[in-house]
Amino acid sequence: MDMYVKRTLTIILYFIALGFSVLLVVMGHRMGEYPGLFMQFGGIAGIVLVFYFYNRRYR
């Protein structure tokens, strides 16, 4: 697999993970109470991880 295809697939996976994390935050906000709060925490953790993995190559 050449570098262009690998980088493109990686970016697509980052966008999918980011979308799923944002979805967790929104769904958790609609639920309310503690289960919704924990869903929001999971979504925020996913967003932070996506940003970390995306930006670590630019150190």
Secondary structure as a PSIPRED ss2 file (coil, helix, strand):
# PSIPRED VFORMAT (PSIPRED V4.0)

   1 M C   1.000  0.000  0.000
   2 D C   1.000  0.000  0.000
   3 M H   0.000  1.000  0.000
   4 Y H   0.000  1.000  0.000
   5 V H   0.000  1.000  0.000
   6 K H   0.000  1.000  0.000
   7 R H   0.000  1.000  0.000
   8 T H   0.000  1.000  0.000
   9 L H   0.000  1.000  0.000
  10 T H   0.000  1.000  0.000
  11 I H   0.000  1.000  0.000
  12 I H   0.000  1.000  0.000
  13 L H   0.000  1.000  0.000
  14 Y H   0.000  1.000  0.000
  15 F H   0.000  1.000  0.000
  16 I H   0.000  1.000  0.000
  17 A H   0.000  1.000  0.000
  18 L H   0.000  1.000  0.000
  19 G H   0.000  1.000  0.000
  20 F H   0.000  1.000  0.000
  21 S H   0.000  1.000  0.000
  22 V H   0.000  1.000  0.000
  23 L H   0.000  1.000  0.000
  24 L H   0.000  1.000  0.000
  25 V H   0.000  1.000  0.000
  26 V H   0.000  1.000  0.000
  27 M H   0.000  1.000  0.000
  28 G H   0.000  1.000  0.000
  29 H H   0.000  1.000  0.000
  30 R H   0.000  1.000  0.000
  31 M H   0.000  1.000  0.000
  32 G C   1.000  0.000  0.000
  33 E H   0.000  1.000  0.000
  34 Y H   0.000  1.000  0.000
  35 P H   0.000  1.000  0.000
  36 G H   0.000  1.000  0.000
  37 L H   0.000  1.000  0.000
  38 F H   0.000  1.000  0.000
  39 M H   0.000  1.000  0.000
  40 Q H   0.000  1.000  0.000
  41 F H   0.000  1.000  0.000
  42 G H   0.000  1.000  0.000
  43 G H   0.000  1.000  0.000
  44 I H   0.000  1.000  0.000
  45 A H   0.000  1.000  0.000
  46 G H   0.000  1.000  0.000
  47 I H   0.000  1.000  0.000
  48 V H   0.000  1.000  0.000
  49 L H   0.000  1.000  0.000
  50 V H   0.000  1.000  0.000
  51 F H   0.000  1.000  0.000
  52 Y H   0.000  1.000  0.000
  53 F H   0.000  1.000  0.000
  54 Y H   0.000  1.000  0.000
  55 N H   0.000  1.000  0.000
  56 R H   0.000  1.000  0.000
  57 R H   0.000  1.000  0.000
  58 Y H   0.000  1.000  0.000
  59 R C   1.000  0.000  0.000
